[in-house]
């Protein structure tokens, strides 16, 4: 079945450590996105990519990094520079530049202690 | 920069009644797309309805319909005959026609009461 997969569902890390969240899709979508969701703040865009080997900063990119080496994969690294990394992270993909819906993964809950 | 504003953090509706969720957006683009997503407690995002800016006719999907006012940059969602399963967070989203950036509002939590 086609879809978008995020792993793991729950992730715990110690403060000061970098951590990478996985996002894989087999929908043949060009565009992929990373969002952060905090209570009362909605979904805030961290990074997005329209094509392999290219990506753009979203509204809250500081402290995060991404790569897009393959069309299917868009991993997000939460670096130690991110001041408040504990949050729910959602990955999504869509066909580029069309009014089709974005498909979302199940999300990763990251807790930094 | 495009922004999406949902001014109602919480709304409540009785079962079988109608409720309208508000959304406004700011853009200088003429070609764009608007979406309403639902996020139930499972946190899985589900598309409710979409609207293309060039279409004057308001989109409808069963009990869900929108009131798209392009000049006012308003995109409200009407839920008719509300059901208990409609209880969720609802997010309005904007996507320009020339790029892939998908921007969400802060959401409205909808409660459905008996």
Boltz contact constraints between the chains, C-beta under 6 A:
constraints:
  - contact:
      token1: [A, 31]
      token2: [B, 100]
      max_distance: 6.0
  - contact:
      token1: [A, 42]
      token2: [B, 104]
      max_distance: 6.0
  - contact:
      token1: [A, 42]
      token2: [B, 105]
      max_distance: 6.0
  - contact:
      token1: [A, 42]
      token2: [B, 106]
      max_distance: 6.0
  - contact:
      token1: [A, 42]
      token2: [B, 107]
      max_distance: 6.0
  - contact:
      token1: [A, 43]
      token2: [B, 104]
      max_distance: 6.0
  - contact:
      token1: [A, 50]
      token2: [B, 100]
      max_distance: 6.0
  - contact:
      token1: [A, 96]
      token2: [B, 100]
      max_distance: 6.0
  - contact:
      token1: [A, 99]
      token2: [B, 33]
      max_distance: 6.0
  - contact:
      token1: [A, 99]
      token2: [B, 50]
      max_distance: 6.0
  - contact:
      token1: [A, 99]
      token2: [B, 52]
      max_distance: 6.0
  - contact:
      token1: [A, 101]
      token2: [B, 47]
      max_distance: 6.0
  - contact:
      token1: [A, 102]
      token2: [B, 102]
      max_distance: 6.0
  - contact:
      token1: [A, 104]
      token2: [B, 45]
      max_distance: 6.0
  - contact:
      token1: [A, 107]
      token2: [B, 43]
      max_distance: 6.0
